[in-house]
Amino acid sequence: MLLASGFGENYYDLDMEQKREVFFVKMNEMLDVSFENIKQEKAFVEAFLNESAKNGFRITNQKNLEKLIELKNKYRVENLFDLAEYQKRMHFIPKSLGMAQALVESATGTSRFAREANNLFGEWTWSGEGLLPNRRHSNKKHRIRVFDDLQQSVDSYVLNLNRHFAYEDFRDARAQFLEQGKEITGLDAIHAMHSYSENENYIKILENVIIKYNLEKYDRSEDFGSF
């Protein structure tokens, strides 16, 4: 079943330059939504754990404890009360990185996966459900995840980079920049994306996209100074 385009009814009638303009505007908006949700989750964790520390972690608010457990599981934090690990994982990613990967993985929102599954980043699933790739190797069992809308795909991508073991190098690099009072940019972050694609030229492709379309202009650290 072909899902409605989240880029607008006439998106596929536009020429490629017009598509890219709409694509980057929409991606910018959706990344903002993802980041705002992370900011709220992080603020809750910090407030709850800082307050709990004053009471020797004698938890009396069961509802808030359950919410903390949900976030622990969501971000795959090992220790429930490890504030530093939450902070390391609950952070934004460079917009230029997300935009470049979405453009490459979804062919600017025109790929079959984008159009039929609202999947902008080629995310796989092994649940047995999802879109069957046309050229899947006979030894492979994965399918393409289906999302209800494009925002879900963006949220899932950001969460994936923030919690999956394959992107620990990215989180380490981001943390190092933050320790120096800086924010990691897309051109810095792409070097930690070696696990994202089997294409040996993937990092170079992302670099070219970021530079060609000047995507680092979206990496505005002042927007997320409160992270």
C-alpha positions as CSV (number, residue, x, y, z in Angstrom):
1,M,0.0,0.0,0.0
2,L,1.5,3.4,-1.0
3,L,1.6,5.7,2.0
4,A,0.8,9.4,1.6
5,S,3.9,11.6,1.1
6,G,4.9,13.5,4.2
7,F,6.6,16.0,1.9
8,G,3.4,17.2,0.4
9,E,0.9,16.1,-2.2
10,N,2.7,17.5,-5.2
11,Y,6.2,16.5,-4.0
12,Y,6.8,13.9,-6.6
13,D,5.8,16.3,-9.4
14,L,8.6,18.7,-8.5
15,D,12.0,18.8,-10.3
16,M,15.0,17.5,-8.3
17,E,16.2,20.9,-7.2
18,Q,12.8,21.8,-5.9
19,K,12.5,18.4,-4.1
20,R,15.8,19.0,-2.3
21,E,14.6,22.4,-1.1
22,V,11.4,20.9,0.3
23,F,13.3,17.9,1.6
24,F,15.8,19.9,3.7
25,V,13.1,22.2,5.1
26,K,11.0,19.2,6.2
27,M,14.0,17.3,7.6
28,N,15.0,20.4,9.6
29,E,11.6,20.6,11.1
30,M,11.4,16.9,11.9
31,L,14.8,16.9,13.5
32,D,13.7,19.8,15.7
33,V,10.8,17.7,16.9
34,S,13.1,14.8,17.7
35,F,15.5,17.0,19.6
36,E,12.8,18.7,21.6
37,N,11.5,15.3,22.8
38,I,15.0,14.4,23.8
39,K,15.5,17.6,25.7
40,Q,12.4,17.0,27.7
41,E,13.4,13.4,28.5
42,K,16.8,14.5,29.5
43,A,15.5,17.3,31.7
44,F,13.2,14.8,33.5
45,V,16.1,12.3,34.1
46,E,18.4,15.1,35.4
47,A,15.8,16.6,37.7
48,F,14.6,13.2,39.0
49,L,18.1,11.8,39.7
50,N,19.5,15.0,41.2
51,E,16.5,15.2,43.6
52,S,16.7,11.5,44.4
53,A,20.4,11.8,45.2
54,K,19.5,14.3,48.0
55,N,17.3,11.7,49.6
56,G,19.9,8.9,49.3
57,F,17.9,7.4,46.4
58,R,14.9,6.5,48.6
59,I,12.3,6.7,45.8
60,T,8.8,7.6,46.9
61,N,7.3,8.6,43.6
62,Q,6.5,5.3,41.9
63,K,5.2,6.9,38.7
64,N,8.4,8.8,38.1
65,L,10.4,5.7,38.9
66,E,8.5,3.8,36.3
67,K,9.2,6.6,33.8
68,L,12.9,6.5,34.6
69,I,12.9,2.7,34.0
70,E,11.1,3.3,30.6
71,L,13.9,5.7,29.6
72,K,16.6,3.4,30.9
73,N,15.3,0.7,28.6
74,K,14.6,3.0,25.7
75,Y,18.2,4.3,25.7
76,R,19.7,1.0,26.8
77,V,21.4,2.5,29.8
78,E,22.9,-0.3,32.0
79,N,22.7,1.3,35.4
80,L,19.3,2.9,36.3
81,F,20.9,5.7,38.3
82,D,23.9,6.4,36.0
83,L,23.2,10.1,35.2
84,A,26.4,10.5,33.1
85,E,25.4,7.7,30.8
86,Y,21.9,9.1,30.3
87,Q,23.5,12.5,29.4
88,K,25.9,10.8,27.0
89,R,23.1,9.1,25.1
90,M,20.3,11.7,25.4
91,H,21.7,14.4,23.0
92,F,21.1,15.7,19.6
93,I,23.0,14.6,16.4
94,P,24.3,17.0,13.8
95,K,21.5,18.0,11.5
96,S,23.8,17.9,8.5
97,L,24.6,14.2,9.2
98,G,20.9,13.3,9.5
99,M,20.0,15.3,6.4
100,A,22.8,13.8,4.3
101,Q,22.0,10.2,5.4
102,A,18.3,10.7,4.7
103,L,19.0,12.1,1.3
104,V,21.3,9.2,0.4
105,E,19.3,6.4,1.9
106,S,15.9,7.6,0.6
107,A,17.0,9.1,-2.7
108,T,15.7,12.5,-1.6
109,G,12.5,10.8,-0.4
110,T,11.7,9.1,-3.7
111,S,12.8,5.6,-3.0
112,R,10.4,2.7,-2.6
113,F,11.2,2.4,1.1
114,A,10.4,6.1,1.6
115,R,7.2,6.0,-0.4
116,E,5.8,2.7,0.8
117,A,7.2,2.5,4.3
118,N,7.9,6.1,5.3
119,N,11.4,4.8,5.9
120,L,14.0,7.6,5.2
121,F,17.1,5.8,6.6
122,G,16.8,2.3,5.3
123,E,16.2,0.8,8.8
124,W,15.9,-3.0,8.9
125,T,13.7,-5.2,11.1
126,W,13.9,-8.9,11.9
127,S,10.4,-9.1,13.4
128,G,9.0,-10.9,10.3
129,E,7.0,-7.8,9.5
130,G,7.9,-5.0,7.2
131,L,8.6,-4.4,3.5
132,L,10.4,-7.1,1.6
133,P,13.4,-5.8,-0.3
134,N,13.3,-6.5,-4.0
135,R,16.9,-7.6,-4.2
136,R,17.5,-9.2,-0.8
137,H,20.2,-11.8,-0.7
138,S,18.9,-15.4,-0.3
139,N,20.8,-15.7,3.0
140,K,19.3,-12.5,4.4
141,K,16.2,-12.5,6.6
142,H,15.6,-8.8,7.2
143,R,12.8,-6.6,6.1
144,I,12.5,-2.9,5.8
145,R,10.7,-1.3,8.8
146,V,7.4,0.4,8.1
147,F,6.6,3.6,9.9
148,D,3.3,5.4,10.3
149,D,4.8,8.7,9.2
150,L,8.1,10.3,8.4
151,Q,8.5,11.7,11.9
152,Q,8.6,8.2,13.3
153,S,11.4,7.3,10.9
154,V,13.4,10.4,12.0
155,D,12.8,9.7,15.7
156,S,13.9,6.1,15.2
157,Y,17.1,7.1,13.4
158,V,18.1,9.5,16.1
159,L,17.4,7.0,18.8
160,N,19.4,4.4,16.9
161,L,22.5,6.6,16.9
162,N,22.0,7.4,20.6
163,R,21.7,3.9,21.9
164,H,23.0,1.2,19.4
165,F,26.3,-0.4,20.2
166,A,27.4,0.1,16.6
167,Y,27.5,3.9,17.1
168,E,29.4,4.0,20.4
169,D,32.3,5.7,18.5
170,F,29.9,8.5,17.5
171,R,28.7,9.0,21.0
172,D,32.3,9.0,22.3
173,A,33.3,11.6,19.7
174,R,30.3,13.7,20.5
175,A,31.1,13.5,24.3
176,Q,34.7,14.6,23.6
177,F,33.6,17.6,21.7
178,L,31.2,18.5,24.5
179,E,33.9,18.2,27.1
180,Q,35.8,20.9,25.1
181,G,32.8,23.1,25.0
182,K,32.1,22.4,21.4
183,E,29.3,20.7,19.4
184,I,30.2,18.0,16.9
185,T,29.5,18.8,13.3
186,G,28.3,16.5,10.5
187,L,31.7,16.4,8.9
188,D,33.2,15.4,12.2
189,A,30.5,12.8,12.9
190,I,30.5,11.0,9.5
191,H,33.8,9.2,10.4
192,A,31.9,7.3,13.0
193,M,29.3,6.0,10.5
194,H,31.5,3.1,9.2
195,S,29.0,0.6,10.5
196,Y,25.9,2.2,8.9
197,S,26.5,0.9,5.4
198,E,28.3,-1.9,3.6
199,N,29.3,0.6,0.9
200,E,33.0,1.2,1.3
201,N,32.6,4.7,-0.1
202,Y,29.7,5.6,2.3
203,I,31.6,8.2,4.4
204,K,33.0,9.9,1.3
205,I,29.5,10.0,-0.2
206,L,28.1,11.7,3.0
207,E,31.0,14.1,3.0
208,N,30.3,15.1,-0.6
209,V,26.6,15.6,0.1
210,I,27.2,17.8,3.2
211,I,29.7,20.0,1.4
212,K,27.8,20.2,-1.9
213,Y,24.6,21.4,-0.3
214,N,26.2,23.3,2.5
215,L,24.3,21.3,5.1
216,E,26.5,22.3,8.0
217,K,24.7,25.6,8.1
218,Y,22.0,23.6,9.9
219,D,24.4,22.6,12.7
220,R,23.5,25.6,14.8
221,S,24.8,24.9,18.3
222,E,23.0,27.9,19.8
223,D,19.7,26.2,19.2
224,F,20.6,23.4,21.6
225,G,22.7,25.3,24.2
226,S,20.4,24.0,27.0
227,F,21.2,20.3,26.2
